[in-house]
Amino acid sequence: MTTETTPPEPYDLAIIGTGMAGMSAAVLASSRGLRVAIAGLTGEILFSSGLLDFLAIYPLTAADRWKTPWAAVEQLVRDEPDHPYARVSMLQMRSAWTQMLDFLNQWGLPYHRNEEENLRIITSQGTIKTSYCIPITMSAGVMGLDRHLPCLVVDIAGLRGFSAAQIVQSLRDMWPGLRALHVVFPETDGMGELYPEMTARAMENPQIRRQLADIVRPLIGDAKVVGMPAILGISDSTAVLHDMEERLGVPVFEIPGIPPSVPGIRLKETFERALPEMGVFAHFQHRVFRLQVDAVGFRLTLGRMVPETEIVARSVLLATGRFFGGGLVAERHRVRESLLDLPVVQPQDRSGWHREDFFDTRGHPIHRAGIDVDAAFRPIGPSGEVFHPRLFAAGSILAHQDWIRSKSGVGIAVCTAYAVVDRVMEALRLSDMAS
């Protein structure tokens, strides 16, 4: 006697990739009632600064940063009709930012922005970073820099990648009110090197915060604001921030550091906590080994180290990133797409990948390599043919953009994810009507 089993119901959308594009698409698609699965390795977000860039530099050779990113995007779209931003309307962009920031605020990771303007903050390297949205824990730093308020920058003995003295030295002409303070973190005598994540988790202990505040408070002097490394907790950074401000009696702000960063860890853990509760079937730390087209749409084979399970989906989003994320693979003579060997827009040969000057302001041509798509974000071949009507791509895997140089990585991820979800909804509706 044989027992028939009912095939599992296909997902409306399977997302491959758990960087900002994939995670954002999962949030947006689930919020609109789609049945969503997501798979990928979440390490990529750990290497983000936690800042949410939109567009800061355009053209790429420009020396100045744009104060108004919306005007910069309008100019870019006029000049570069193949850029991913050119396939997203301004209304979609505004809705994408609003919905993603509402999501982060709802899940305990609030961000600060001036809707029409970029913000300027200082970094752990003593440079000025331009970004569109910043964690609320960094917002007092924007005020301090804009007003040149007297500021005490605190660093911690043994903490990697952060020097208050370097920050003060590098910015003394621009921000003369900076002063450096070097302290020993509570209960770390003799420990040598400290790591940001370990220190941030220690800051969730009220006793540690009290001890650190007791060290810093007598040395504040005339400072109107205090800057610290990005170590103000992981799971509830806002509460840690407010507690330190109350103990010190002045506004406190975090200064973003080198990757892997604590703000990146916060983003990662927020997505990993929220998506399953939103009904997303999440396969974190799983890689997709095969992606096949079948009668329903797509069949994905995934697992941790080896293939373990299969899922079926009516539509698929490639949000696999470029080289770091594994969406693109650089071979000796070409760049290839890793899952379907889709055509990749790239320089004609390897000699054209990079410019002779590493710091060339035009950026390197290899950074514009990626998947070409139609107006609906569906991958296309050299003649414009669509690979599959319900296969989409979003984020940094898209060609014709250099997010590194233009400071637009998260913006491209969030805005193209939003546009793709719109297109997925339309494609599924048309499929249902045809059947």
C-alpha positions as CSV (number, residue, x, y, z in Angstrom):
1,M,0.0,0.0,0.0
2,T,1.4,3.4,-0.9
3,T,0.7,6.7,0.8
4,E,0.2,9.7,-1.3
5,T,1.6,13.0,0.0
6,T,0.5,16.4,-0.9
7,P,3.2,18.5,-2.4
8,P,4.1,21.5,-0.2
9,E,2.3,24.7,-1.1
10,P,4.7,26.9,-3.2
11,Y,5.9,30.2,-1.8
12,D,4.9,33.3,-3.6
13,L,8.5,34.6,-3.4
14,A,11.8,32.9,-2.6
15,I,14.5,35.4,-1.9
16,I,18.1,34.3,-2.3
17,G,20.4,36.5,-0.3
18,T,20.3,37.9,3.2
19,G,22.1,41.3,2.8
20,M,20.1,44.5,2.9
21,A,18.4,43.9,-0.4
22,G,17.2,40.5,0.5
23,M,16.2,41.3,4.1
24,S,14.4,44.5,2.9
25,A,12.5,42.6,0.2
26,A,11.4,40.0,2.8
27,V,10.0,42.7,5.1
28,L,8.2,44.5,2.3
29,A,6.8,41.4,0.6
30,S,5.6,39.8,3.9
31,S,4.0,43.1,4.9
32,R,1.9,42.9,1.7
33,G,0.7,39.5,2.4
34,L,3.0,37.4,0.3
35,R,4.1,33.9,1.4
36,V,7.9,34.4,1.6
37,A,11.0,32.3,2.0
38,I,14.5,33.6,2.4
39,A,17.9,31.9,2.4
40,G,21.4,33.1,2.6
41,L,24.4,33.8,4.8
42,T,23.9,36.8,7.0
43,G,27.5,37.7,7.5
44,E,27.4,40.5,4.9
45,I,25.3,42.8,7.1
46,L,27.9,42.4,9.9
47,F,30.3,44.3,7.6
48,S,28.0,47.3,7.1
49,S,28.5,50.4,9.2
50,G,24.9,50.4,10.2
51,L,24.5,53.7,8.3
52,L,21.9,53.8,5.6
53,D,23.2,55.7,2.6
54,F,21.1,57.0,-0.3
55,L,23.3,58.9,-2.6
56,A,26.2,61.2,-1.6
57,I,28.6,61.5,-4.5
58,Y,27.6,62.2,-8.1
59,P,29.2,62.3,-10.6
60,L,31.7,59.9,-9.3
61,T,34.5,62.4,-9.9
62,A,32.9,65.0,-7.8
63,A,34.8,66.2,-4.8
64,D,31.8,67.6,-2.9
65,R,29.1,65.6,-1.2
66,W,25.4,66.2,-2.1
67,K,23.4,67.8,0.7
68,T,20.1,66.9,-1.0
69,P,20.2,63.2,-2.1
70,W,16.8,63.6,-3.9
71,A,18.3,66.2,-6.2
72,A,21.4,64.0,-6.7
73,V,19.2,61.1,-7.7
74,E,17.2,63.2,-10.2
75,Q,20.5,64.3,-11.8
76,L,21.8,60.7,-11.9
77,V,18.7,59.4,-13.5
78,R,18.8,62.0,-16.3
79,D,22.4,61.1,-17.0
80,E,22.4,57.3,-16.6
81,P,19.1,55.8,-17.8
82,D,20.5,52.2,-17.2
83,H,21.2,52.9,-13.5
84,P,19.0,50.9,-11.1
85,Y,17.6,54.2,-9.6
86,A,16.2,55.0,-13.1
87,R,13.9,52.0,-12.8
88,V,12.4,53.2,-9.5
89,S,10.0,56.1,-9.3
90,M,10.5,58.9,-6.7
91,L,7.2,57.8,-5.1
92,Q,8.5,54.3,-4.7
93,M,11.8,55.5,-3.2
94,R,10.0,57.6,-0.6
95,S,7.7,54.8,0.3
96,A,10.6,52.4,0.5
97,W,12.5,54.5,3.0
98,T,9.4,55.2,5.1
99,Q,8.4,51.6,5.3
100,M,11.8,50.3,6.2
101,L,12.4,53.0,8.8
102,D,9.0,52.3,10.3
103,F,9.9,48.6,10.4
104,L,13.2,49.3,12.2
105,N,11.6,51.6,14.7
106,Q,8.8,49.0,15.4
107,W,11.4,46.4,16.2
108,G,13.4,48.5,18.5
109,L,16.1,49.9,16.3
110,P,15.1,53.5,15.5
111,Y,16.9,55.6,13.0
112,H,17.3,59.4,12.5
113,R,17.0,61.3,9.3
114,N,16.2,64.7,7.9
115,E,13.9,63.5,5.1
116,E,15.2,65.9,2.4
117,E,18.9,66.1,3.3
118,N,21.9,64.0,4.0
119,L,23.5,64.1,7.4
120,R,27.2,64.5,8.3
121,I,28.9,62.5,11.1
122,I,32.5,61.8,12.2
123,T,34.0,58.4,11.9
124,S,36.6,56.5,14.0
125,Q,39.2,57.4,11.4
126,G,38.7,61.1,11.9
127,T,36.9,61.6,8.6
128,I,33.5,63.0,7.8
129,K,30.9,60.6,6.5
130,T,27.8,61.7,4.6
131,S,24.7,59.4,5.0
132,Y,21.0,59.6,4.7
133,C,19.8,57.7,7.8
134,I,21.8,57.0,10.9
135,P,21.1,55.1,14.1
136,I,19.4,57.2,16.7
137,T,22.5,56.5,18.9
138,M,24.6,58.7,16.5
139,S,22.2,61.6,16.1
140,A,23.7,63.9,18.8
141,G,27.0,63.7,16.8
142,V,25.2,65.4,13.9
143,M,24.2,68.3,16.2
144,G,27.6,68.5,17.7
145,L,29.4,68.7,14.4
146,D,27.0,71.2,12.8
147,R,27.2,73.5,15.8
148,H,30.9,72.8,16.6
149,L,30.0,72.3,20.2
150,P,32.7,71.5,22.7
151,C,32.9,67.7,22.6
152,L,34.8,65.1,24.6
153,V,35.7,62.0,22.5
154,V,36.2,58.9,24.7
155,D,38.2,55.9,23.7
156,I,38.8,52.7,25.5
157,A,42.1,51.0,26.2
158,G,42.6,48.0,24.0
159,L,39.5,48.5,21.9
160,R,40.3,47.7,18.3
161,G,40.1,50.3,15.5
162,F,39.3,53.4,17.5
163,S,41.5,56.3,18.6
164,A,40.1,59.4,20.2
165,A,43.5,61.1,19.7
166,Q,43.5,60.4,16.0
167,I,39.9,61.8,15.6
168,V,40.9,65.0,17.4
169,Q,44.1,65.4,15.5
170,S,42.4,64.8,12.1
171,L,39.4,67.1,12.8
172,R,41.0,69.9,14.9
173,D,40.8,72.5,12.1
174,M,37.2,71.6,11.2
175,W,36.0,71.0,14.8
176,P,38.3,72.9,17.2
177,G,36.1,72.0,20.2
178,L,37.1,68.3,20.2
179,R,39.0,66.9,23.1
180,A,40.2,63.3,23.6
181,L,39.9,61.1,26.7
182,H,41.5,57.6,27.1
183,V,40.0,55.3,29.7
184,V,40.1,51.7,30.9
185,F,36.8,49.9,30.5
186,P,35.4,48.6,33.8
187,E,36.4,45.1,34.8
188,T,38.9,44.6,32.0
189,D,42.3,45.2,33.8
190,G,44.9,42.9,32.2
191,M,42.7,41.7,29.4
192,G,44.7,43.4,26.6
193,E,42.7,43.6,23.4
194,L,39.0,44.3,23.5
195,Y,36.4,43.6,20.7
196,P,33.5,46.0,20.0
197,E,30.8,43.3,20.2
198,M,32.1,42.0,23.5
199,T,32.3,45.5,24.9
200,A,28.8,46.4,23.6
201,R,27.2,43.4,25.2
202,A,29.0,44.3,28.5
203,M,27.4,47.7,28.3
204,E,24.0,46.1,28.6
205,N,24.9,45.5,32.2
206,P,23.7,48.6,34.3
207,Q,26.6,48.1,36.7
208,I,29.2,48.4,33.9
209,R,27.5,51.5,32.6
210,R,27.5,53.1,36.1
211,Q,31.2,52.3,36.5
212,L,32.1,53.8,33.1
213,A,30.0,56.9,33.7
214,D,31.7,57.4,37.1
215,I,35.1,57.4,35.2
216,V,34.0,59.8,32.5
217,R,31.8,62.2,34.4
218,P,34.5,64.1,36.4
219,L,36.5,64.7,33.2
220,I,33.7,66.1,31.0
221,G,34.7,69.7,31.8
222,D,33.0,72.2,29.4
223,A,32.0,69.5,26.9
224,K,28.4,69.9,25.7
225,V,28.3,66.5,24.1
226,V,30.3,63.2,24.5
227,G,31.3,60.9,21.6
228,M,32.0,57.2,22.2
229,P,32.8,54.2,20.1
230,A,29.8,52.3,18.8
231,I,29.4,50.1,21.9
232,L,26.1,51.2,23.4
233,G,24.6,47.7,23.6
234,I,23.2,45.3,21.1
235,S,19.6,44.4,21.8
236,D,18.4,47.7,23.3
237,S,20.9,50.4,22.3
238,T,18.4,53.2,22.8
239,A,17.9,52.3,26.4
240,V,21.7,52.1,26.9
241,L,22.1,55.5,25.2
242,H,19.5,57.2,27.4
243,D,21.0,55.7,30.6
244,M,24.5,57.0,29.7
245,E,23.1,60.4,28.9
246,E,21.3,60.5,32.2
247,R,24.4,59.5,34.1
248,L,26.7,61.9,32.3
249,G,24.3,64.8,32.1
250,V,25.0,65.6,28.5
251,P,24.0,64.2,25.1
252,V,26.0,61.1,24.1
253,F,26.6,59.8,20.6
254,E,28.2,56.8,19.0
255,I,31.0,57.1,16.4
256,P,30.9,54.3,13.7
257,G,34.0,52.1,13.6
258,I,35.6,49.6,11.3
259,P,33.8,46.4,10.3
260,P,32.6,44.1,11.6
261,S,30.6,46.8,13.4
262,V,28.2,46.8,16.3
263,P,25.5,48.7,14.4
264,G,25.8,46.0,11.7
265,I,25.3,43.4,14.3
266,R,22.2,45.2,15.5
267,L,20.7,45.3,12.0
268,K,21.4,41.6,11.5
269,E,19.9,40.5,14.8
270,T,16.9,42.7,14.2
271,F,16.1,41.1,10.9
272,E,16.8,37.6,12.2
273,R,14.4,38.2,15.1
274,A,11.6,40.0,13.2
275,L,11.3,38.0,9.9
276,P,10.2,34.7,11.4
277,E,7.7,36.5,13.6
278,M,6.3,38.2,10.5
279,G,5.7,34.7,9.0
280,V,8.8,34.6,6.7
281,F,10.2,31.1,6.3
282,A,13.8,32.0,7.1
283,H,16.8,29.7,6.3
284,F,19.5,31.8,7.8
285,Q,23.1,30.5,7.3
286,H,21.9,28.3,4.4
287,R,23.2,28.6,0.9
288,V,21.3,27.8,-2.2
289,F,23.1,25.1,-4.2
290,R,20.7,24.8,-7.1
291,L,18.0,27.0,-8.7
292,Q,15.9,25.2,-11.3
293,V,13.0,26.2,-13.4
294,D,10.0,23.9,-13.1
295,A,6.3,23.8,-13.8
296,V,5.3,25.9,-10.8
297,G,8.1,28.4,-11.2
298,F,11.3,27.5,-9.4
299,R,12.8,24.7,-7.3
300,L,15.5,25.7,-4.9
301,T,17.9,23.2,-3.2
302,L,19.5,24.5,-0.1
303,G,21.4,23.5,3.0
304,R,24.2,24.6,5.4
305,M,27.3,22.6,4.2
306,V,25.6,20.2,1.7
307,P,22.1,20.1,0.0
308,E,19.5,19.3,2.6
309,T,16.1,20.4,1.5
310,E,14.1,21.7,-1.4
311,I,11.5,24.5,-1.6
312,V,9.2,25.5,-4.5
313,A,8.4,29.1,-5.3
314,R,6.3,30.9,-7.9
315,S,8.8,33.7,-8.2
316,V,12.5,34.2,-7.2
317,L,14.5,37.3,-6.3
318,L,18.3,37.2,-6.7
319,A,19.6,39.5,-4.0
320,T,22.9,37.6,-3.8
321,G,25.2,40.6,-4.0
322,R,28.4,40.9,-5.9
323,F,31.8,39.3,-5.0
324,F,31.6,39.4,-1.2
325,G,28.0,38.1,-1.2
326,G,28.7,35.4,-3.7
327,G,26.3,36.5,-6.4
328,L,29.2,37.1,-8.7
329,V,32.4,35.0,-9.1
330,A,35.6,36.4,-10.6
331,E,37.3,33.8,-12.7
332,R,40.6,34.1,-14.5
333,H,39.0,35.5,-17.7
334,R,35.5,36.6,-16.8
335,V,33.0,37.4,-14.1
336,R,30.1,34.9,-13.9
337,E,26.8,34.8,-12.0
338,S,27.0,32.0,-9.5
339,L,23.5,30.3,-9.7
340,L,22.2,30.4,-13.3
341,D,25.3,31.6,-15.1
342,L,23.2,34.6,-16.2
343,P,25.0,37.1,-18.6
344,V,27.1,39.6,-16.6
345,V,27.8,43.1,-17.8
346,Q,31.6,43.5,-17.4
347,P,34.7,44.9,-19.1
348,Q,35.7,43.1,-22.2
349,D,38.7,41.5,-20.6
350,R,40.5,41.4,-17.2
351,S,42.9,44.2,-18.2
352,G,39.9,46.6,-18.0
353,W,38.7,45.6,-14.6
354,H,40.8,48.2,-12.7
355,R,42.4,51.6,-13.4
356,E,46.1,52.1,-12.8
357,D,45.5,54.6,-9.9
358,F,43.9,52.7,-7.0
359,F,42.3,56.0,-5.8
360,D,41.0,57.1,-9.2
361,T,37.9,59.2,-8.5
362,R,36.1,57.6,-11.5
363,G,36.0,54.3,-9.6
364,H,37.1,51.0,-11.1
365,P,35.1,49.5,-14.0
366,I,34.7,46.2,-12.3
367,H,32.5,47.9,-9.6
368,R,29.9,48.5,-12.3
369,A,29.7,44.8,-13.3
370,G,26.5,43.0,-12.6
371,I,23.2,41.6,-14.0
372,D,21.4,43.6,-16.6
373,V,17.6,43.8,-16.1
374,D,14.6,45.2,-17.9
375,A,12.3,47.9,-16.5
376,A,10.7,45.2,-14.2
377,F,14.0,44.2,-12.7
378,R,14.0,40.9,-14.6
379,P,17.4,39.6,-15.8
380,I,17.9,39.9,-19.5
381,G,20.3,38.6,-22.1
382,P,22.4,40.6,-24.6
383,S,19.5,40.9,-27.0
384,G,17.1,42.0,-24.2
385,E,15.4,38.7,-23.8
386,V,13.9,38.0,-20.4
387,F,15.3,34.8,-18.7
388,H,12.0,34.1,-16.9
389,P,8.9,36.3,-16.3
390,R,9.0,35.8,-12.6
391,L,12.8,35.9,-11.9
392,F,14.0,39.2,-10.5
393,A,17.2,40.8,-9.3
394,A,17.8,43.6,-6.8
395,G,20.6,45.3,-4.8
396,S,24.3,45.3,-5.6
397,I,24.2,42.5,-8.1
398,L,22.6,45.0,-10.5
399,A,24.9,46.4,-13.2
400,H,25.5,50.0,-14.2
401,Q,26.2,51.3,-10.7
402,D,29.1,51.8,-8.4
403,W,27.6,52.0,-5.0
404,I,31.0,52.0,-3.3
405,R,32.1,55.2,-4.9
406,S,28.7,56.9,-4.9
407,K,27.8,56.0,-1.3
408,S,24.5,54.6,-2.3
409,G,24.6,50.9,-1.3
410,V,21.7,50.7,1.1
411,G,19.6,53.0,-1.0
412,I,20.0,50.8,-4.0
413,A,19.2,47.8,-1.9
414,V,16.1,49.2,-0.3
415,C,14.6,51.0,-3.3
416,T,15.1,48.2,-5.8
417,A,13.7,45.7,-3.3
418,Y,10.6,47.8,-3.0
419,A,10.2,48.1,-6.8
420,V,10.8,44.4,-7.2
421,V,8.0,43.6,-4.7
422,D,5.7,45.8,-6.7
423,R,6.6,43.8,-9.8
424,V,6.3,40.4,-8.1
425,M,2.7,41.3,-7.0
426,E,1.9,42.3,-10.6
427,A,3.5,39.1,-12.1
428,L,1.7,36.8,-9.7
429,R,-1.6,38.5,-10.5
430,L,-1.1,38.1,-14.2
431,S,-0.1,34.4,-13.6
432,D,-3.3,33.8,-11.6
433,M,-5.4,35.5,-14.3
434,A,-3.8,33.3,-17.0
435,S,-4.5,30.1,-15.1
